[in-house]
Amino acid sequence: MSIHPLPPPREPIGLGRLPVARWFLFTGAVAGVAFVTGVAVTLSMSMRALEINERPDVAAQLNRLNAALIVLFTVLLACGIGLAIIVRYAVLKPIDQLTEQIRKVAAGDFDHTLQVDRPAELAELSSHADSMRGRIVSAWRVATEQTEELRRSNSELEQFAYVASHDLQEPLRKVASFTQMLEQRYGPQLDERARQYIHYAVDGAKRMQLLINDLLDFSRVGRVTGERTVIDSDEALNSALENLSATIEDTGTTVTRDELPKVKGNRLQLTQLFQNLIENAMKFRSEEPPRVHIGVRRSGDKWEFTCSDNGIGIEPKYADRIFLIFQRLHPRDVYPGTGIGLALCRKIVEYHGGQLWLDRGAEGQGSTFRWTLPAAGDDDD
């Protein structure tokens, strides 16, 4: 198996730029020069001592000393040669082997086995590295299979979206229209219960159309609405308020805002996010005229937005349930809707790399939603 190679290693700095082999060669050369110099100086001093003092007993003692030094230097030389051989074949060569094997893996051949037999420390290190390589390859294969399965699933979802947007809605329109025509033509001949049944049929068809449209919006998030760019969140809010202008006027809603920043996102989706949250605030209003405030503050590399209202509020125990698709806290005849709005909002925020949650500790009446969006950068703030 060959996959994309790893990025090139970082360049060493300072003394680390020299390979280990060169350090050993340099140290061995210095030791060899010192050894040869020591032998030469010792022999020279011995010869000089013999010339200065010609007594036989002193000369014999110096000869014995020279012999001992020669033996000692010979042993040291043999030890040095042996150490050099050990370092070469027990340390440097295995390191070169392991380095070459790791280079092959880093180049993309992740099936290449890492194995060094000596010394014990390098053998253990290569075993751990090879075990880690095996786990990574196994996880990569699982991820590849899941990616392929996800791609097939997305393709099927796209086909379903096409069917839902065309083939499924057409029968619903026919059911609704022909049922209404039935009421118009035979209305005088129908009693009150028959008219009620017709109303139920028409209402069910319309709610099914609305549900299909909401599901299509939910499935499109992050898929067909374009790339994320640097946008002015104030403009997205203005678009949302313009879309809701009629409802805002009918309900007498007052919307206030902080100075909103630029963020990195998709304008259509952020407009839908503001629109859904403000629409929810107007839908679940109290007896007082709705008041909605959009706030913002900087939180690290992100902006934290808030949407606060003076509506009926949400009990903290439902803080997680409200973001589940099709989850409703109120009967449909009291508060209309499909139960997808907040789930869609959370999906939009998560697609942008943020989080959306209900502020359980917010003060005052109503509810407060908080969400984060990535900042566009200091140059764009």
C-alpha positions, 0 to 999 in steps of 0.5 A: 500500500502506498499513500501520500508521503509525509512532509519533509523532516525539519532541518537540524540546527546547531551541532545537530546538523552533523551525523553521529558517524562524523562525531565518532570519526572526529572523536576517534581521530582526536584520540588517535592523534593523542595516542600517537603523540603520547607514544612518541613523547614517552619514547623520546623521554625514555631515550633522553633519560638513558642518555643522561644517566648511564648507570646499568640499574637505571637503564634496566629499569627504564627498559622494563618501563618502556616494555610496560608502556609498549604493552599498555599502548598496544592494549589501548590500541587494540581496545580502540580498534575494537571499540571502533568496530563495535560502534560501526557494526553495533550502533552506526550501521543499525542506525543507518538501517533504521533511518533508511527504513523510516525514509521509505515509510515517510516516502509513502510506503506504509507497508514497509516493515521496520526491523533492526536486530541489534543493539537491544535498545534500537531493536526495541525502538524499531519494534515500537515504531513498527507497532505504531506504523501498523496501528496507523495503517489499520486506522487509515484503512478503516478511515478510507473505508468509512470515507467511501461509505460516507461518499456513497451515503452522501450520493444517496442523500443527494438522490433522495433530496432530488426525489424529495424536492420534485417527485414527492412534493408533486403528489402532495400538491395534487392532494391539497389542490384536489381536496380544496376543489372537492370542497369548493364544488361540493361544499353545499352538500357536505356537513360540518364533519366532512369539511373538517376532514377536508381541512385535516387533509389539506393541513396535513399535505401542507405540513408535509410540504413544509417538512420536506422543505425543512429537511432539504434545507437541513441536508444542504448545509455544508454541501451545496451552499458555497464556500466559506469566505470573509463576510460582514456578519452585520450584513447577514443580520440585515438580510435576515431582518429584511426577510422577517420584516413583515413578521417583525412589523405584525408582532411589534418586535424590537431588534437591537444589536452590538457592532457585529464583526467580520467572520469567516463563513457562508453568507446564506447560511449565516443569514438563515442562522440569524433568521431562525433564531429571531423567528423563534424569539418572535414565535415563542413570545410572551404577552409583552412585545418581543424584544431581541438583542444580538450581542457579540464579544471576542473569545480567543480566535473566535467571536461569541455571539448571543441572541437574547429575547424576552419570550416564554423561555426554555427550562434548563432540563430541555437545553439539549433536547431542543437541538434534536431534529423533530423534537418539540416542547409544545403542541403543534396547534399552539406553536406551529413548526416542524421542530427542525429550526434549532437543529438546523442552526446547530448544524450551520454553526458546527459546519463553520467550526463553532458551537451553539448552546442554550445559556442556562445561567442567563439572567432575566426573562426569556432565553439566550442562545450563544454560538461561536464563529471563527474570526476573519483575522486581526487585519479584518476585524 
